[in-house]
Amino acid sequence: MKTETLNVSVPKELAEFIRQDMSAGAYDTVNEYLRELIRQQRQVRIQADVKLLDEALKCAPTREPAQQFFDTVSKIQKRLRARRRRAT
């Protein structure tokens, strides 16, 4: 994996917290510590996205919509296009 160097500045209080947390978590370097925190945050975001998709799928229709649905969508699209043309 290609790496990129980032410089991070933190207040002294956070730096001290990092040092204490590193020793408790058995991290040898600040880089290892920060990489692990970033990985954890990425995993949290992935889990939130999966949960959102799961919830969306629960509300998804179980069958193909009736033709009336497509007709209604088409009418709405035509009205919106007409409004846009009048606005320009």
Phi and psi restraints in degrees (range 20) as a CNS / XPLOR table:
assign (resid 1 and name C) (resid 2 and name N)
       (resid 2 and name CA) (resid 2 and name C) 1.0 -71.3 20.0 2
assign (resid 2 and name N) (resid 2 and name CA)
       (resid 2 and name C) (resid 3 and name N) 1.0 139.5 20.0 2
assign (resid 2 and name C) (resid 3 and name N)
       (resid 3 and name CA) (resid 3 and name C) 1.0 -112.3 20.0 2
assign (resid 3 and name N) (resid 3 and name CA)
       (resid 3 and name C) (resid 4 and name N) 1.0 160.1 20.0 2
assign (resid 3 and name C) (resid 4 and name N)
       (resid 4 and name CA) (resid 4 and name C) 1.0 -134.3 20.0 2
assign (resid 4 and name N) (resid 4 and name CA)
       (resid 4 and name C) (resid 5 and name N) 1.0 140.9 20.0 2
assign (resid 4 and name C) (resid 5 and name N)
       (resid 5 and name CA) (resid 5 and name C) 1.0 -91.8 20.0 2
assign (resid 5 and name N) (resid 5 and name CA)
       (resid 5 and name C) (resid 6 and name N) 1.0 129.4 20.0 2
assign (resid 5 and name C) (resid 6 and name N)
       (resid 6 and name CA) (resid 6 and name C) 1.0 -122.2 20.0 2
assign (resid 6 and name N) (resid 6 and name CA)
       (resid 6 and name C) (resid 7 and name N) 1.0 139.2 20.0 2
assign (resid 6 and name C) (resid 7 and name N)
       (resid 7 and name CA) (resid 7 and name C) 1.0 -102.4 20.0 2
assign (resid 7 and name N) (resid 7 and name CA)
       (resid 7 and name C) (resid 8 and name N) 1.0 131.8 20.0 2
assign (resid 7 and name C) (resid 8 and name N)
       (resid 8 and name CA) (resid 8 and name C) 1.0 -123.9 20.0 2
assign (resid 8 and name N) (resid 8 and name CA)
       (resid 8 and name C) (resid 9 and name N) 1.0 129.7 20.0 2
assign (resid 8 and name C) (resid 9 and name N)
       (resid 9 and name CA) (resid 9 and name C) 1.0 -109.2 20.0 2
assign (resid 9 and name N) (resid 9 and name CA)
       (resid 9 and name C) (resid 10 and name N) 1.0 133.9 20.0 2
assign (resid 9 and name C) (resid 10 and name N)
       (resid 10 and name CA) (resid 10 and name C) 1.0 -132.2 20.0 2
assign (resid 10 and name N) (resid 10 and name CA)
       (resid 10 and name C) (resid 11 and name N) 1.0 154.1 20.0 2
assign (resid 10 and name C) (resid 11 and name N)
       (resid 11 and name CA) (resid 11 and name C) 1.0 -62.6 20.0 2
assign (resid 11 and name N) (resid 11 and name CA)
       (resid 11 and name C) (resid 12 and name N) 1.0 158.3 20.0 2
assign (resid 11 and name C) (resid 12 and name N)
       (resid 12 and name CA) (resid 12 and name C) 1.0 -56.2 20.0 2
assign (resid 12 and name N) (resid 12 and name CA)
       (resid 12 and name C) (resid 13 and name N) 1.0 -37.8 20.0 2
assign (resid 12 and name C) (resid 13 and name N)
       (resid 13 and name CA) (resid 13 and name C) 1.0 -62.7 20.0 2
assign (resid 13 and name N) (resid 13 and name CA)
       (resid 13 and name C) (resid 14 and name N) 1.0 -41.6 20.0 2
assign (resid 13 and name C) (resid 14 and name N)
       (resid 14 and name CA) (resid 14 and name C) 1.0 -69.7 20.0 2
assign (resid 14 and name N) (resid 14 and name CA)
       (resid 14 and name C) (resid 15 and name N) 1.0 -37.1 20.0 2
assign (resid 14 and name C) (resid 15 and name N)
       (resid 15 and name CA) (resid 15 and name C) 1.0 -61.3 20.0 2
assign (resid 15 and name N) (resid 15 and name CA)
       (resid 15 and name C) (resid 16 and name N) 1.0 -42.1 20.0 2
assign (resid 15 and name C) (resid 16 and name N)
       (resid 16 and name CA) (resid 16 and name C) 1.0 -65.7 20.0 2
assign (resid 16 and name N) (resid 16 and name CA)
       (resid 16 and name C) (resid 17 and name N) 1.0 -41.7 20.0 2
assign (resid 16 and name C) (resid 17 and name N)
       (resid 17 and name CA) (resid 17 and name C) 1.0 -59.8 20.0 2
assign (resid 17 and name N) (resid 17 and name CA)
       (resid 17 and name C) (resid 18 and name N) 1.0 -43.6 20.0 2
assign (resid 17 and name C) (resid 18 and name N)
       (resid 18 and name CA) (resid 18 and name C) 1.0 -59.6 20.0 2
assign (resid 18 and name N) (resid 18 and name CA)
       (resid 18 and name C) (resid 19 and name N) 1.0 -46.5 20.0 2
assign (resid 18 and name C) (resid 19 and name N)
       (resid 19 and name CA) (resid 19 and name C) 1.0 -60.0 20.0 2
assign (resid 19 and name N) (resid 19 and name CA)
       (resid 19 and name C) (resid 20 and name N) 1.0 -44.8 20.0 2
assign (resid 19 and name C) (resid 20 and name N)
       (resid 20 and name CA) (resid 20 and name C) 1.0 -64.7 20.0 2
assign (resid 20 and name N) (resid 20 and name CA)
       (resid 20 and name C) (resid 21 and name N) 1.0 -43.9 20.0 2
assign (resid 20 and name C) (resid 21 and name N)
       (resid 21 and name CA) (resid 21 and name C) 1.0 -67.2 20.0 2
assign (resid 21 and name N) (resid 21 and name CA)
       (resid 21 and name C) (resid 22 and name N) 1.0 -35.6 20.0 2
assign (resid 21 and name C) (resid 22 and name N)
       (resid 22 and name CA) (resid 22 and name C) 1.0 -61.8 20.0 2
assign (resid 22 and name N) (resid 22 and name CA)
       (resid 22 and name C) (resid 23 and name N) 1.0 -45.3 20.0 2
assign (resid 22 and name C) (resid 23 and name N)
       (resid 23 and name CA) (resid 23 and name C) 1.0 -67.1 20.0 2
assign (resid 23 and name N) (resid 23 and name CA)
       (resid 23 and name C) (resid 24 and name N) 1.0 -35.4 20.0 2
assign (resid 23 and name C) (resid 24 and name N)
       (resid 24 and name CA) (resid 24 and name C) 1.0 -72.9 20.0 2
assign (resid 24 and name N) (resid 24 and name CA)
       (resid 24 and name C) (resid 25 and name N) 1.0 -31.9 20.0 2
assign (resid 24 and name C) (resid 25 and name N)
       (resid 25 and name CA) (resid 25 and name C) 1.0 -96.5 20.0 2
assign (resid 25 and name N) (resid 25 and name CA)
       (resid 25 and name C) (resid 26 and name N) 1.0 2.9 20.0 2
assign (resid 25 and name C) (resid 26 and name N)
       (resid 26 and name CA) (resid 26 and name C) 1.0 63.3 20.0 2
assign (resid 26 and name N) (resid 26 and name CA)
       (resid 26 and name C) (resid 27 and name N) 1.0 43.5 20.0 2
assign (resid 26 and name C) (resid 27 and name N)
       (resid 27 and name CA) (resid 27 and name C) 1.0 -98.3 20.0 2
assign (resid 27 and name N) (resid 27 and name CA)
       (resid 27 and name C) (resid 28 and name N) 1.0 135.1 20.0 2
assign (resid 27 and name C) (resid 28 and name N)
       (resid 28 and name CA) (resid 28 and name C) 1.0 -82.1 20.0 2
assign (resid 28 and name N) (resid 28 and name CA)
       (resid 28 and name C) (resid 29 and name N) 1.0 -30.4 20.0 2
assign (resid 28 and name C) (resid 29 and name N)
       (resid 29 and name CA) (resid 29 and name C) 1.0 -135.7 20.0 2
assign (resid 29 and name N) (resid 29 and name CA)
       (resid 29 and name C) (resid 30 and name N) 1.0 160.6 20.0 2
assign (resid 29 and name C) (resid 30 and name N)
       (resid 30 and name CA) (resid 30 and name C) 1.0 -62.6 20.0 2
assign (resid 30 and name N) (resid 30 and name CA)
       (resid 30 and name C) (resid 31 and name N) 1.0 -36.3 20.0 2
assign (resid 30 and name C) (resid 31 and name N)
       (resid 31 and name CA) (resid 31 and name C) 1.0 -58.4 20.0 2
assign (resid 31 and name N) (resid 31 and name CA)
       (resid 31 and name C) (resid 32 and name N) 1.0 -47.4 20.0 2
assign (resid 31 and name C) (resid 32 and name N)
       (resid 32 and name CA) (resid 32 and name C) 1.0 -59.9 20.0 2
assign (resid 32 and name N) (resid 32 and name CA)
       (resid 32 and name C) (resid 33 and name N) 1.0 -43.7 20.0 2
assign (resid 32 and name C) (resid 33 and name N)
       (resid 33 and name CA) (resid 33 and name C) 1.0 -60.3 20.0 2
assign (resid 33 and name N) (resid 33 and name CA)
       (resid 33 and name C) (resid 34 and name N) 1.0 -49.9 20.0 2
assign (resid 33 and name C) (resid 34 and name N)
       (resid 34 and name CA) (resid 34 and name C) 1.0 -66.5 20.0 2
assign (resid 34 and name N) (resid 34 and name CA)
       (resid 34 and name C) (resid 35 and name N) 1.0 -39.8 20.0 2
assign (resid 34 and name C) (resid 35 and name N)
       (resid 35 and name CA) (resid 35 and name C) 1.0 -59.3 20.0 2
assign (resid 35 and name N) (resid 35 and name CA)
       (resid 35 and name C) (resid 36 and name N) 1.0 -42.9 20.0 2
assign (resid 35 and name C) (resid 36 and name N)
       (resid 36 and name CA) (resid 36 and name C) 1.0 -64.4 20.0 2
assign (resid 36 and name N) (resid 36 and name CA)
       (resid 36 and name C) (resid 37 and name N) 1.0 -41.6 20.0 2
assign (resid 36 and name C) (resid 37 and name N)
       (resid 37 and name CA) (resid 37 and name C) 1.0 -62.4 20.0 2
assign (resid 37 and name N) (resid 37 and name CA)
       (resid 37 and name C) (resid 38 and name N) 1.0 -40.8 20.0 2
assign (resid 37 and name C) (resid 38 and name N)
       (resid 38 and name CA) (resid 38 and name C) 1.0 -66.2 20.0 2
assign (resid 38 and name N) (resid 38 and name CA)
       (resid 38 and name C) (resid 39 and name N) 1.0 -43.0 20.0 2
assign (resid 38 and name C) (resid 39 and name N)
       (resid 39 and name CA) (resid 39 and name C) 1.0 -60.0 20.0 2
assign (resid 39 and name N) (resid 39 and name CA)
       (resid 39 and name C) (resid 40 and name N) 1.0 -42.6 20.0 2
assign (resid 39 and name C) (resid 40 and name N)
       (resid 40 and name CA) (resid 40 and name C) 1.0 -62.4 20.0 2
assign (resid 40 and name N) (resid 40 and name CA)
       (resid 40 and name C) (resid 41 and name N) 1.0 -43.1 20.0 2
assign (resid 40 and name C) (resid 41 and name N)
       (resid 41 and name CA) (resid 41 and name C) 1.0 -65.0 20.0 2
assign (resid 41 and name N) (resid 41 and name CA)
       (resid 41 and name C) (resid 42 and name N) 1.0 -40.0 20.0 2
assign (resid 41 and name C) (resid 42 and name N)
       (resid 42 and name CA) (resid 42 and name C) 1.0 -62.3 20.0 2
assign (resid 42 and name N) (resid 42 and name CA)
       (resid 42 and name C) (resid 43 and name N) 1.0 -41.3 20.0 2
assign (resid 42 and name C) (resid 43 and name N)
       (resid 43 and name CA) (resid 43 and name C) 1.0 -64.8 20.0 2
assign (resid 43 and name N) (resid 43 and name CA)
       (resid 43 and name C) (resid 44 and name N) 1.0 -39.4 20.0 2
assign (resid 43 and name C) (resid 44 and name N)
       (resid 44 and name CA) (resid 44 and name C) 1.0 -60.3 20.0 2
assign (resid 44 and name N) (resid 44 and name CA)
       (resid 44 and name C) (resid 45 and name N) 1.0 -43.6 20.0 2
assign (resid 44 and name C) (resid 45 and name N)
       (resid 45 and name CA) (resid 45 and name C) 1.0 -65.7 20.0 2
assign (resid 45 and name N) (resid 45 and name CA)
       (resid 45 and name C) (resid 46 and name N) 1.0 -41.3 20.0 2
assign (resid 45 and name C) (resid 46 and name N)
       (resid 46 and name CA) (resid 46 and name C) 1.0 -61.8 20.0 2
assign (resid 46 and name N) (resid 46 and name CA)
       (resid 46 and name C) (resid 47 and name N) 1.0 -45.0 20.0 2
assign (resid 46 and name C) (resid 47 and name N)
       (resid 47 and name CA) (resid 47 and name C) 1.0 -62.7 20.0 2
assign (resid 47 and name N) (resid 47 and name CA)
       (resid 47 and name C) (resid 48 and name N) 1.0 -38.7 20.0 2
assign (resid 47 and name C) (resid 48 and name N)
       (resid 48 and name CA) (resid 48 and name C) 1.0 -65.3 20.0 2
assign (resid 48 and name N) (resid 48 and name CA)
       (resid 48 and name C) (resid 49 and name N) 1.0 -40.5 20.0 2
assign (resid 48 and name C) (resid 49 and name N)
       (resid 49 and name CA) (resid 49 and name C) 1.0 -64.4 20.0 2
assign (resid 49 and name N) (resid 49 and name CA)
       (resid 49 and name C) (resid 50 and name N) 1.0 -42.5 20.0 2
assign (resid 49 and name C) (resid 50 and name N)
       (resid 50 and name CA) (resid 50 and name C) 1.0 -63.5 20.0 2
assign (resid 50 and name N) (resid 50 and name CA)
       (resid 50 and name C) (resid 51 and name N) 1.0 -41.8 20.0 2
assign (resid 50 and name C) (resid 51 and name N)
       (resid 51 and name CA) (resid 51 and name C) 1.0 -62.3 20.0 2
assign (resid 51 and name N) (resid 51 and name CA)
       (resid 51 and name C) (resid 52 and name N) 1.0 -43.0 20.0 2
assign (resid 51 and name C) (resid 52 and name N)
       (resid 52 and name CA) (resid 52 and name C) 1.0 -61.7 20.0 2
assign (resid 52 and name N) (resid 52 and name CA)
       (resid 52 and name C) (resid 53 and name N) 1.0 -44.6 20.0 2
assign (resid 52 and name C) (resid 53 and name N)
       (resid 53 and name CA) (resid 53 and name C) 1.0 -63.9 20.0 2
assign (resid 53 and name N) (resid 53 and name CA)
       (resid 53 and name C) (resid 54 and name N) 1.0 -41.0 20.0 2
assign (resid 53 and name C) (resid 54 and name N)
       (resid 54 and name CA) (resid 54 and name C) 1.0 -59.3 20.0 2
assign (resid 54 and name N) (resid 54 and name CA)
       (resid 54 and name C) (resid 55 and name N) 1.0 -43.6 20.0 2
assign (resid 54 and name C) (resid 55 and name N)
       (resid 55 and name CA) (resid 55 and name C) 1.0 -65.9 20.0 2
assign (resid 55 and name N) (resid 55 and name CA)
       (resid 55 and name C) (resid 56 and name N) 1.0 -39.7 20.0 2
assign (resid 55 and name C) (resid 56 and name N)
       (resid 56 and name CA) (resid 56 and name C) 1.0 -64.3 20.0 2
assign (resid 56 and name N) (resid 56 and name CA)
       (resid 56 and name C) (resid 57 and name N) 1.0 -39.2 20.0 2
assign (resid 56 and name C) (resid 57 and name N)
       (resid 57 and name CA) (resid 57 and name C) 1.0 -66.4 20.0 2
assign (resid 57 and name N) (resid 57 and name CA)
       (resid 57 and name C) (resid 58 and name N) 1.0 -29.8 20.0 2
assign (resid 57 and name C) (resid 58 and name N)
       (resid 58 and name CA) (resid 58 and name C) 1.0 -63.9 20.0 2
assign (resid 58 and name N) (resid 58 and name CA)
       (resid 58 and name C) (resid 59 and name N) 1.0 -29.7 20.0 2
assign (resid 58 and name C) (resid 59 and name N)
       (resid 59 and name CA) (resid 59 and name C) 1.0 -94.7 20.0 2
assign (resid 59 and name N) (resid 59 and name CA)
       (resid 59 and name C) (resid 60 and name N) 1.0 -3.5 20.0 2
assign (resid 59 and name C) (resid 60 and name N)
       (resid 60 and name CA) (resid 60 and name C) 1.0 -69.4 20.0 2
assign (resid 60 and name N) (resid 60 and name CA)
       (resid 60 and name C) (resid 61 and name N) 1.0 145.0 20.0 2
assign (resid 60 and name C) (resid 61 and name N)
       (resid 61 and name CA) (resid 61 and name C) 1.0 -64.0 20.0 2
assign (resid 61 and name N) (resid 61 and name CA)
       (resid 61 and name C) (resid 62 and name N) 1.0 147.7 20.0 2
assign (resid 61 and name C) (resid 62 and name N)
       (resid 62 and name CA) (resid 62 and name C) 1.0 -93.4 20.0 2
assign (resid 62 and name N) (resid 62 and name CA)
       (resid 62 and name C) (resid 63 and name N) 1.0 -6.0 20.0 2
assign (resid 62 and name C) (resid 63 and name N)
       (resid 63 and name CA) (resid 63 and name C) 1.0 -141.4 20.0 2
assign (resid 63 and name N) (resid 63 and name CA)
       (resid 63 and name C) (resid 64 and name N) 1.0 169.2 20.0 2
assign (resid 63 and name C) (resid 64 and name N)
       (resid 64 and name CA) (resid 64 and name C) 1.0 -65.3 20.0 2
assign (resid 64 and name N) (resid 64 and name CA)
       (resid 64 and name C) (resid 65 and name N) 1.0 135.0 20.0 2
assign (resid 64 and name C) (resid 65 and name N)
       (resid 65 and name CA) (resid 65 and name C) 1.0 -63.2 20.0 2
assign (resid 65 and name N) (resid 65 and name CA)
       (resid 65 and name C) (resid 66 and name N) 1.0 153.8 20.0 2
assign (resid 65 and name C) (resid 66 and name N)
       (resid 66 and name CA) (resid 66 and name C) 1.0 -68.1 20.0 2
assign (resid 66 and name N) (resid 66 and name CA)
       (resid 66 and name C) (resid 67 and name N) 1.0 158.6 20.0 2
assign (resid 66 and name C) (resid 67 and name N)
       (resid 67 and name CA) (resid 67 and name C) 1.0 -56.7 20.0 2
assign (resid 67 and name N) (resid 67 and name CA)
       (resid 67 and name C) (resid 68 and name N) 1.0 -31.4 20.0 2
assign (resid 67 and name C) (resid 68 and name N)
       (resid 68 and name CA) (resid 68 and name C) 1.0 -57.3 20.0 2
assign (resid 68 and name N) (resid 68 and name CA)
       (resid 68 and name C) (resid 69 and name N) 1.0 -38.0 20.0 2
assign (resid 68 and name C) (resid 69 and name N)
       (resid 69 and name CA) (resid 69 and name C) 1.0 -59.5 20.0 2
assign (resid 69 and name N) (resid 69 and name CA)
       (resid 69 and name C) (resid 70 and name N) 1.0 -49.0 20.0 2
assign (resid 69 and name C) (resid 70 and name N)
       (resid 70 and name CA) (resid 70 and name C) 1.0 -65.1 20.0 2
assign (resid 70 and name N) (resid 70 and name CA)
       (resid 70 and name C) (resid 71 and name N) 1.0 -37.0 20.0 2
assign (resid 70 and name C) (resid 71 and name N)
       (resid 71 and name CA) (resid 71 and name C) 1.0 -63.4 20.0 2
assign (resid 71 and name N) (resid 71 and name CA)
       (resid 71 and name C) (resid 72 and name N) 1.0 -43.0 20.0 2
assign (resid 71 and name C) (resid 72 and name N)
       (resid 72 and name CA) (resid 72 and name C) 1.0 -63.9 20.0 2
assign (resid 72 and name N) (resid 72 and name CA)
       (resid 72 and name C) (resid 73 and name N) 1.0 -44.8 20.0 2
assign (resid 72 and name C) (resid 73 and name N)
       (resid 73 and name CA) (resid 73 and name C) 1.0 -60.8 20.0 2
assign (resid 73 and name N) (resid 73 and name CA)
       (resid 73 and name C) (resid 74 and name N) 1.0 -42.3 20.0 2
assign (resid 73 and name C) (resid 74 and name N)
       (resid 74 and name CA) (resid 74 and name C) 1.0 -61.8 20.0 2
assign (resid 74 and name N) (resid 74 and name CA)
       (resid 74 and name C) (resid 75 and name N) 1.0 -43.1 20.0 2
assign (resid 74 and name C) (resid 75 and name N)
       (resid 75 and name CA) (resid 75 and name C) 1.0 -63.0 20.0 2
assign (resid 75 and name N) (resid 75 and name CA)
       (resid 75 and name C) (resid 76 and name N) 1.0 -43.2 20.0 2
assign (resid 75 and name C) (resid 76 and name N)
       (resid 76 and name CA) (resid 76 and name C) 1.0 -63.0 20.0 2
assign (resid 76 and name N) (resid 76 and name CA)
       (resid 76 and name C) (resid 77 and name N) 1.0 -43.7 20.0 2
assign (resid 76 and name C) (resid 77 and name N)
       (resid 77 and name CA) (resid 77 and name C) 1.0 -60.4 20.0 2
assign (resid 77 and name N) (resid 77 and name CA)
       (resid 77 and name C) (resid 78 and name N) 1.0 -42.7 20.0 2
assign (resid 77 and name C) (resid 78 and name N)
       (resid 78 and name CA) (resid 78 and name C) 1.0 -63.0 20.0 2
assign (resid 78 and name N) (resid 78 and name CA)
       (resid 78 and name C) (resid 79 and name N) 1.0 -42.4 20.0 2
assign (resid 78 and name C) (resid 79 and name N)
       (resid 79 and name CA) (resid 79 and name C) 1.0 -63.3 20.0 2
assign (resid 79 and name N) (resid 79 and name CA)
       (resid 79 and name C) (resid 80 and name N) 1.0 -42.7 20.0 2
assign (resid 79 and name C) (resid 80 and name N)
       (resid 80 and name CA) (resid 80 and name C) 1.0 -63.7 20.0 2
assign (resid 80 and name N) (resid 80 and name CA)
       (resid 80 and name C) (resid 81 and name N) 1.0 -41.6 20.0 2
assign (resid 80 and name C) (resid 81 and name N)
       (resid 81 and name CA) (resid 81 and name C) 1.0 -63.4 20.0 2
assign (resid 81 and name N) (resid 81 and name CA)
       (resid 81 and name C) (resid 82 and name N) 1.0 -41.1 20.0 2
assign (resid 81 and name C) (resid 82 and name N)
       (resid 82 and name CA) (resid 82 and name C) 1.0 -63.7 20.0 2
assign (resid 82 and name N) (resid 82 and name CA)
       (resid 82 and name C) (resid 83 and name N) 1.0 -41.2 20.0 2
assign (resid 82 and name C) (resid 83 and name N)
       (resid 83 and name CA) (resid 83 and name C) 1.0 -62.7 20.0 2
assign (resid 83 and name N) (resid 83 and name CA)
       (resid 83 and name C) (resid 84 and name N) 1.0 -41.7 20.0 2
assign (resid 83 and name C) (resid 84 and name N)
       (resid 84 and name CA) (resid 84 and name C) 1.0 -62.6 20.0 2
assign (resid 84 and name N) (resid 84 and name CA)
       (resid 84 and name C) (resid 85 and name N) 1.0 -41.6 20.0 2
assign (resid 84 and name C) (resid 85 and name N)
       (resid 85 and name CA) (resid 85 and name C) 1.0 -64.7 20.0 2
assign (resid 85 and name N) (resid 85 and name CA)
       (resid 85 and name C) (resid 86 and name N) 1.0 -39.9 20.0 2
assign (resid 85 and name C) (resid 86 and name N)
       (resid 86 and name CA) (resid 86 and name C) 1.0 -68.0 20.0 2
assign (resid 86 and name N) (resid 86 and name CA)
       (resid 86 and name C) (resid 87 and name N) 1.0 -32.8 20.0 2
assign (resid 86 and name C) (resid 87 and name N)
       (resid 87 and name CA) (resid 87 and name C) 1.0 -73.6 20.0 2
assign (resid 87 and name N) (resid 87 and name CA)
       (resid 87 and name C) (resid 88 and name N) 1.0 -22.9 20.0 2
